[in-house]
Amino acid sequence: MTPIKNFTEKEIRSAILKKAKPTIKSKDSKHWMGEIYSNGILVTTVKIPNEHNRNMFMNKSKFIARDLKLNNHQFNEFIECHLTEKEYSELVAELK
C-alpha cells in the first residue's frame, strides 16, 4: 500500500476547497466542516484543515483521505495536483 505523503495543512485545505468544492456547513469550530455532493446527493462530509504551514502527518491525513473517499495513492495525487477537479468528481459520482 502506498503511504500518504506529508503535506502541509495549507496544501490539503487548498486542494479540498479547489477540487472537492465542498459546501461549508460549519465555520464555528477549530476546523471547517464541508459537505461534498454529486448531482445533488450528499456523498461525504470532510474536515477542512486550517491554513497553517505545518505538516499534517499521515496519521491525521489518512482520516481526511477516508472522508474524501480516496485511497492513499489517490489522496497523494489529489493534493499534488495530478488528480483534477473533474477526475475527483467522477470518482465521487461512482460512489452513489
Secondary structure, DSSP 8 states (H G I E B T S, - for coil): ------EEHHHHHHHIIIII--EEEE-SSSSEEEEEEETTEEEEEEEE--S--SEE-HHHHHHHHHHTT--HHHHHHHHTT-S-HHHHHHHHHTT-
